[in-house]
Structure formats: C-alpha cells, structure tokens
Amino acid sequence: MHRPLALILAVALLAVGFLVAQNLAPAPPAAATRTQAAIGEEEAPVPVPEPSNQALSYYRSGNVLWFVDLLWGLLVPVLLLFTGISARIRTWAQKLGRTWFFVVGIYFVIFAILNFILTLPLSYYEDFIRQHAYGLSNQSLAKWWSDALKSLAVGILGGFLFLWVPYLLLKKSPRRWWLHISLLAIPFLIFVMLISPILIDPLFNDFGPMKDKALEAKILALAGRAGIEGGRVYEVNKSVDTSSVNAYVTGFFQTKRIVLWDTILAKLNDRELLVVMGHEMGHYVLNHIITGLIFSFFLILAALYLAYRAANGLIEKYKYRFGFESLSDIASLPLLVLLIGVFSFALSPLAMAFSRYQEHEADRFALEITRDNHAAATAFVKLQQENLSIPRPGVVYRVWRLSHPAVGERIDFCNEYHPWRSGQPMKYADRFK
C-alpha cells in the first residue's frame, strides 16, 4: 500500500459499547466466556504464513525479470548511441521542425515511439502474459493495449511540452545545469502530483465515490481524528485489471485523495480496511509527501551531478560514434537516460531504505490511532497471500527493490507493538485526537 490511512477507533468504541450493553443485559454465563475467549484470541500473535509454491515461483521469476529489465534499460540507449541512430533522429527532426523547440519535440516523439517498440515484447510478457499466468490479472488484451498506448501518449505529450526546459539549461549553463534541473524538478513533481489524480489517473480506470457509505463514514471519522480536513476517499475499479489488492495516497493540496482498489474492498473486512486507512492517513499527518520530495531532490541532484561528471568524457571519447559533440545537443538524450539510469540504480538502496522507513512509521501511526493489532496483522496476511508476496525476501531484493518493509516484518511489528497495553508512551499520540 504505496507506498505509500485508517479509521478504527469508531469501530472500537462501537464494539466497547456493544460489549457493555451485553454485560448489563441478563446474558448467560457461556456468552461472557466466549467473549473473553475471543478477546484472548485477538491478543495472541498472528503467525506469519509460509509462502506458497506459486508465490516462491513468482518471486524467483520476478528477480530474473528485474535483472533483465535493468540490462535492457541500459542496452537500448547504448544501441541508439553507438549505432548513430540518435544522431540520425536529430537530423530528421531538424529537417521537419526547423525551429529549436520543435526539433526537441519531434526528436522526443520519434525517440519515445522507438523506445516503446524496442521494449514492447518484454513489457507484453511481463505485464500481461506473466500476470495472467500467475492469476494476478483480469485484464483483457484490448484493455492492456489501450493502457499501453495511453501511457505512451501521455509520455509523448509531457516530453514534447517540457523537454525543452532541461535542454535550454544544458545550453545556457553547461557547468551548472545539473543544479538548475534538480531545483526545477521539485516544482515539476508537485505539478505532476497535482494534475495526476484529476487528469491522468482517470484515463486508465474509473474513479468514483465509495459505494459502502457506512464504511466511508468510519473512514472520514478517523480522518477527522487525525486532523485531516478536505481529504476525499475514492474507489477505483481495478478489478478490470488485476486481482491483487492495494490502496494509496495521491495528489497534493486540493487534489489530495485516498484511493482504495475495489479488490481490497472485496477481500478485507472493515476493521482491516480501517487499519489500511490509518496507514495512509499516517503519510499525510507525518508529512511524508513533503519529506519525500526533499529527499528526492537530493537523490536527483546526486544522480544528475554524477551524470554531468561522466558525460563530457564519454562525448569526447566517442563523439564520432555518437554523432554529437555537446550534451546540449538533443541527440544526447539516450546518453543522459543511460547515465541517469546507472547512477539512479547505484543510489536506489538509499531511496528504498528511506521509503521503508516512511512506510514503517505509517504502520506505527496506524496501530496507534486504531489500536487494532489483530486486524492490522490479518490485513498483512491477506496482502501477502493475494499479492503473492514473500514474507522475508533475500538481501538483494530487500536492498534494491523493497520500498516497503517485508510483509513478515510488518506482521511481526503488528504483533509486538502495543505500548498502550503496558502504559508506555506512544510516539505519535500528539498527532491525533
């Protein structure tokens, strides 16, 4: 759950009220005994399930595909550079576009389409064939093609409209472009976060109000306890694409929203969903969006600076093969993609570690605001099983790919973290009512 909201005290209060009413009424002793047994059962640790054979197979094949993706992501720009294809695309763009802005735009359109074609077989296998083979996809071939072409169109439009900005900085400030682009990246990311929920996401799935109004009322009540005003809860019909489950936060300022896949609504009960919502609310309350943007700035800065340091030497050595002599030449785009990809890979353990820390603290917030450890643990058990997750993946996966704590660790934390039972202070008690 992206990376990255919950609402259970209302349920807890209703449960307490119900139990009090039962105790005041002339109920038979056996009923009270069953209630105490149920309470004891919920305080017992929830075991971490062993991964199924299918989950293990999915994990291992996923690691192989991850490695293939990395290699392919490097080979495509290398191919475009050393064959001179990139330089020829630039020459075509110059003939068609004439003015600099259109040369940059036309080059990017051709580049994006060519990259789409070169990566299409791998994308088709990974996102369609494999997902169906493991029972994780409900998507029709027509829907897959539609989404793929929409993604291409969105990428082309964005590149055509905005790629001229970094290339202008490359031209005007050849020694400080990495700093200027990094500074501009943050407002650009904020802009994308603003428009994505209302302009981009609805292109791929239907977003609407929650159908379960009683559950929505509980979620909004919990949001009120967390001090979140103006947030909205949306249900998205992801069941047309997948059988896996997820929920996430998205948007910024007036477009912020909590999104629940309809698959998670079908497979988790209300208490589990409210813990999930508590996690997502934690991201808002703990300012994870802001701190994430700040951290992203430093990662972007580092990757671009390293690319700057490496680029000129490569251009000087291979300029006749590349067909350009300056990084400000639009034909250098594959070189930038290659270098930024390499250094982003090198920096990704830092990004993953930071993301895992934020997700862990959002889990803590969810437990503190709901105090429903049992529902939190059973929710993660269901997520493990529905998403074919591995509870305790290997070191390489953990360091390079894991943006959330391992699901086994999250279940363990739900079992172990309950300071209110022993009167210990809570970390975020001052953040909610």
C-alpha positions in Angstrom: 0.0 0.0 0.0 2.3 2.8 -1.7 4.0 3.2 -0.9 2.9 4.7 0.5 -4.9 5.9 6.1 -7.0 4.1 8.7 -10.2 4.6 10.8 -10.8 2.2 13.6 -11.4 3.9 17.0 -15.0 4.4 15.8 -15.3 0.7 15.4 -13.6 0.1 18.7 -15.9 2.4 20.5 -18.9 0.8 19.0 -17.5 -2.6 20.0 -17.0 -1.5 23.6 -20.5 -0.1 23.7 -21.9 -3.3 22.4 -20.0 -5.4 25.0 -21.1 -3.1 27.8 -24.7 -3.4 26.7 -24.2 -7.2 26.6 -22.8 -7.3 30.1 -25.6 -5.1 31.5 -28.2 -7.4 30.0 -29.1 -10.8 31.6 -26.9 -12.8 29.3 -26.0 -16.4 30.1 -22.5 -17.1 31.6 -21.4 -19.0 28.5 -21.8 -15.9 26.3 -19.4 -14.0 28.6 -16.9 -16.9 28.5 -17.0 -16.8 24.7 -16.4 -13.0 24.7 -13.3 -13.4 26.9 -12.1 -16.2 24.7 -12.5 -14.0 21.6 -10.6 -11.2 23.3 -7.8 -13.5 24.3 -7.6 -14.9 20.8 -7.2 -11.4 19.3 -4.4 -10.6 21.7 -2.5 -13.7 20.6 0.2 -13.2 17.9 -0.9 -13.7 14.3 1.5 -16.2 12.7 3.4 -15.2 9.5 2.2 -17.7 6.9 4.8 -19.6 4.8 4.8 -18.5 1.1 3.0 -20.7 -1.3 4.9 -22.5 -4.1 3.2 -20.2 -6.5 4.5 -17.1 -4.5 8.0 -18.5 -4.5 7.9 -19.1 -8.2 6.6 -15.6 -8.8 9.4 -14.1 -6.5 12.2 -16.0 -8.3 11.0 -15.3 -11.8 10.4 -11.7 -10.8 14.1 -11.4 -9.7 15.2 -12.7 -13.1 12.9 -10.2 -14.9 14.2 -7.4 -12.7 17.7 -8.1 -13.9 16.6 -8.4 -17.5 14.8 -5.1 -17.2 18.0 -3.5 -15.9 20.1 -4.8 -18.7 17.5 -3.9 -21.3 17.2 -0.4 -19.9 20.9 0.1 -20.5 21.2 -1.7 -23.8 18.5 0.3 -25.6 20.2 3.7 -25.1 23.6 2.2 -25.8 22.2 0.8 -29.1 20.8 4.2 -30.0 24.1 5.9 -29.2 26.7 3.7 -30.8 24.8 2.9 -34.0 24.3 6.7 -34.6 20.5 6.2 -34.7 20.1 9.0 -32.1 22.1 11.4 -34.3 20.0 10.5 -37.4 16.8 11.1 -35.5 18.0 14.5 -34.6 18.8 15.2 -38.2 15.3 14.2 -39.3 13.9 16.3 -36.5 15.9 19.3 -37.8 14.5 18.9 -41.3 11.0 18.6 -40.0 11.0 21.1 -37.2 13.4 23.8 -38.3 12.9 25.9 -35.1 14.7 24.6 -32.0 11.6 24.0 -29.9 10.1 21.8 -32.5 13.3 20.0 -33.2 13.5 19.0 -29.5 9.8 18.0 -29.5 9.9 16.0 -32.8 13.1 14.2 -31.7 11.4 13.1 -28.5 8.3 11.9 -30.2 10.4 9.6 -32.5 12.6 8.6 -29.6 9.6 7.6 -27.4 7.9 5.6 -30.1 11.2 3.8 -31.0 11.8 3.0 -27.3 8.2 1.8 -27.0 8.7 -0.6 -29.9 12.0 -1.9 -28.6 10.7 -2.6 -25.1 7.2 -3.9 -26.2 8.0 -7.6 -26.2 9.4 -7.5 -22.7 6.6 -5.3 -21.4 3.9 -7.5 -23.0 5.4 -10.6 -21.4 6.0 -9.0 -18.0 2.7 -7.0 -17.6 0.3 -9.3 -19.5 1.4 -12.8 -20.1 3.1 -13.3 -16.8 0.4 -11.7 -14.7 -2.3 -13.9 -16.2 -0.1 -17.0 -15.8 0.0 -16.3 -12.0 -3.7 -15.4 -11.7 -3.0 -11.8 -10.9 -4.6 -10.2 -13.9 -8.1 -9.9 -15.2 -7.1 -7.5 -18.0 -8.3 -8.2 -21.5 -5.7 -7.8 -24.3 -7.7 -4.8 -25.6 -7.5 -3.1 -22.2 -3.8 -3.8 -22.0 -3.1 -2.3 -25.4 -5.3 0.7 -24.6 -3.5 1.4 -21.4 -0.1 0.9 -23.0 -0.9 3.4 -25.9 -2.4 5.9 -23.4 0.8 5.7 -21.4 2.8 6.3 -24.5 0.6 9.3 -25.5 0.8 10.8 -22.0 4.6 10.4 -22.1 4.9 11.9 -25.6 2.8 14.9 -24.7 4.7 15.6 -21.5 8.1 15.3 -23.2 7.0 17.4 -26.2 5.8 20.2 -23.8 8.6 20.2 -21.2 11.8 18.5 -22.6 13.0 21.9 -24.0 13.4 23.2 -20.4 16.3 20.9 -19.4 17.9 21.2 -22.8 17.7 25.0 -22.6 19.5 24.8 -19.2 22.1 22.4 -20.8 22.7 25.0 -23.5 22.7 28.2 -21.3 24.6 26.7 -18.2 26.8 23.8 -19.3 28.6 23.7 -15.9 25.6 24.1 -13.6 22.7 22.5 -15.5 22.6 19.6 -13.0 21.9 22.0 -10.1 19.3 24.1 -12.0 17.4 21.0 -13.3 17.4 19.5 -9.8 15.9 22.7 -8.4 13.2 22.7 -11.1 12.4 19.0 -10.6 10.6 19.6 -7.3 8.0 22.1 -8.6 7.6 19.9 -11.7 7.0 16.9 -9.4 4.5 18.9 -7.4 2.7 19.9 -10.6 2.5 16.3 -11.8 1.1 15.3 -8.3 -1.5 18.0 -8.6 -2.8 17.0 -12.1 -2.4 13.2 -11.9 -5.5 12.4 -9.8 -7.8 14.6 -12.0 -6.3 14.4 -15.5 -4.0 11.3 -15.8 -5.3 8.5 -13.5 -8.9 8.6 -14.8 -7.6 7.8 -18.3 -6.8 4.3 -17.1 -9.6 3.4 -14.6 -12.9 4.7 -13.3 -12.6 6.6 -10.0 -15.8 7.3 -8.0 -17.2 7.7 -4.5 -17.2 4.7 -2.2 -20.3 2.5 -2.6 -20.2 1.4 1.1 -21.4 4.7 2.7 -21.2 3.2 6.2 -17.5 2.4 5.8 -16.9 5.7 4.2 -18.4 7.4 7.3 -16.0 5.5 9.5 -13.0 6.4 7.3 -14.0 10.1 7.4 -14.5 10.0 11.2 -11.0 8.6 11.6 -9.6 11.2 9.2 -11.2 13.8 11.5 -9.4 12.3 14.5 -6.2 12.5 12.5 -6.8 16.2 11.8 -7.2 15.6 8.0 -9.6 18.1 6.5 -10.7 18.2 2.9 -9.3 14.7 2.1 -11.6 12.5 -0.1 -11.9 8.8 -0.4 -12.2 7.2 -3.8 -13.0 3.7 -5.0 -11.3 2.6 -8.3 -12.4 -0.3 -10.4 -9.0 -2.1 -10.5 -10.8 -5.5 -10.7 -10.9 -5.0 -14.5 -7.1 -5.1 -14.5 -6.0 -7.2 -11.5 -6.9 -9.5 -8.7 -4.2 -8.1 -6.4 -5.1 -5.6 -3.7 -3.8 -2.1 -2.9 -4.6 1.3 -1.5 -2.6 4.5 -1.7 -2.5 8.3 -1.2 -2.1 10.6 -4.2 -2.5 14.3 -5.1 -1.4 17.5 -3.5 -3.2 20.4 -1.8 -6.7 20.4 -3.2 -6.3 17.2 -5.2 -5.2 15.1 -2.3 -7.1 11.9 -2.0 -7.1 8.4 -0.6 -7.7 5.7 -3.2 -9.0 2.2 -2.5 -8.9 -0.5 -5.1 -12.2 -2.3 -5.3 -10.3 -5.6 -4.9 -9.1 -4.6 -1.5 -12.6 -3.6 -0.5 -13.8 -7.0 -1.5 -11.1 -9.0 0.3 -10.5 -7.1 3.6 -13.1 -6.7 6.3 -14.0 -3.3 7.7 -11.6 -3.4 10.6 -8.7 -4.4 8.3 -9.6 -1.7 5.9 -9.7 0.9 8.6 -6.1 0.0 9.6 -5.1 0.3 6.0 -6.7 3.8 6.0 -4.8 4.6 9.2 -1.6 3.8 7.4 -2.5 6.1 4.5 -3.5 8.9 6.9 -0.2 8.5 8.6 1.6 9.5 5.4 -0.4 12.8 5.4 -0.1 13.5 9.1 3.6 12.7 9.3 4.3 15.0 6.2 5.8 12.1 4.2 4.9 13.8 0.9 7.0 16.9 1.8 9.9 15.0 3.3 9.8 12.6 0.3 10.1 15.5 -2.1 13.0 16.9 -0.2 14.8 13.6 -0.1 14.0 13.1 -3.9 15.7 16.5 -4.6 19.0 15.3 -3.1 18.8 12.0 -4.9 18.1 13.8 -8.2 20.9 16.2 -7.5 23.3 13.4 -6.9 22.3 11.4 -10.0 22.5 14.5 -12.3 25.8 15.6 -10.8 27.3 12.2 -11.4 25.9 12.2 -14.9 27.4 15.6 -15.5 30.8 14.4 -14.4 30.7 11.4 -16.6 29.1 12.8 -19.8 31.7 15.1 -21.2 34.5 12.4 -21.0 32.3 9.9 -22.9 31.3 12.5 -25.5 34.9 13.5 -26.1 35.9 9.8 -26.5 33.0 8.7 -28.7 31.8 11.8 -30.3 32.3 10.4 -33.8 30.3 7.3 -33.0 27.6 9.3 -31.2 27.3 11.9 -33.9 27.3 14.9 -31.5 29.9 16.9 -29.6 27.8 18.6 -26.9 25.4 17.4 -24.2 23.1 20.3 -25.2 22.5 18.5 -28.5 19.1 16.7 -28.3 20.8 13.6 -29.8 22.4 13.2 -26.3 19.1 12.2 -24.8 20.0 8.4 -24.8 23.3 9.2 -23.1 21.5 11.1 -20.4 19.0 8.3 -20.0 21.8 5.8 -19.7 23.9 7.7 -17.2 21.0 8.8 -15.0 19.8 5.1 -15.1 23.2 3.9 -14.0 23.6 6.4 -11.1 19.9 6.1 -10.1 20.5 2.3 -9.8 23.5 3.0 -7.6 21.5 5.3 -5.4 18.4 3.2 -5.2 19.4 1.4 -2.0 19.2 4.8 -0.3 15.8 5.5 -1.9 14.5 2.1 -0.8 15.7 2.5 2.7 14.1 5.9 3.1 10.8 4.6 1.7 10.9 1.6 4.0 11.4 4.0 7.0 8.4 6.1 6.0 6.2 3.1 5.4 7.2 1.6 8.8 6.3 4.9 10.6 3.0 5.0 8.8 2.4 1.4 10.1 3.2 2.7 13.6 0.7 5.6 13.2 -2.0 3.2 12.0 -1.5 1.0 15.1 -1.5 3.9 17.5 -4.6 5.6 16.1 -6.6 2.3 15.8 -5.0 0.1 18.5 -6.3 -2.9 16.4 -3.1 -5.0 16.2 -5.0 -8.2 15.2 -6.8 -6.6 12.3 -3.6 -5.0 11.1 -1.7 -8.3 11.2 -4.5 -10.2 9.4 -4.7 -7.5 6.8 -1.0 -8.0 6.0 -1.5 -11.8 5.9 -4.2 -11.2 3.3 -2.0 -8.8 1.3 0.8 -11.4 1.3 -1.5 -14.1 0.0 -3.4 -12.1 -2.5 -0.3 -10.3 -4.0 1.9 -13.5 -4.0 4.4 -11.8 -1.7 7.3 -13.4 0.1 7.3 -12.6 3.9 11.1 -12.5 4.2 12.8 -11.9 0.8 16.5 -12.2 0.2 19.2 -9.5 0.7 19.4 -8.3 -2.9 15.6 -7.9 -3.2 15.5 -6.2 0.2 18.3 -3.7 -0.6 17.5 -2.9 -4.2 13.8 -3.5 -4.7 11.9 -3.4 -1.4 10.1 0.0 -1.0 8.1 -1.3 2.0 9.1 -3.3 5.0 9.0 -7.1 4.2 5.4 -8.3 4.9 6.7 -10.7 7.5 8.3 -7.9 9.4 5.1 -5.9 9.2 3.1 -8.8 10.7 5.8 -9.1 13.5 5.5 -5.4 14.2 1.8 -5.6 14.5 2.1 -8.5 16.9 4.7 -6.8 19.1 3.9 -3.0 19.1 1.2 -2.2 21.6 2.6 0.3 24.2 -0.9 1.2 25.4 -1.2 -2.3 26.9 1.6 -1.6 29.3 1.1 2.1 29.8 4.1 3.1 27.7 4.1 6.3 25.7 3.1 6.3 22.1 5.3 8.1 19.5 2.5 9.9 17.7 -0.2 10.3 20.4 0.0 14.1 20.0 -0.8 13.8 16.2 -4.4 12.7 16.6 -7.3 13.2 18.9 
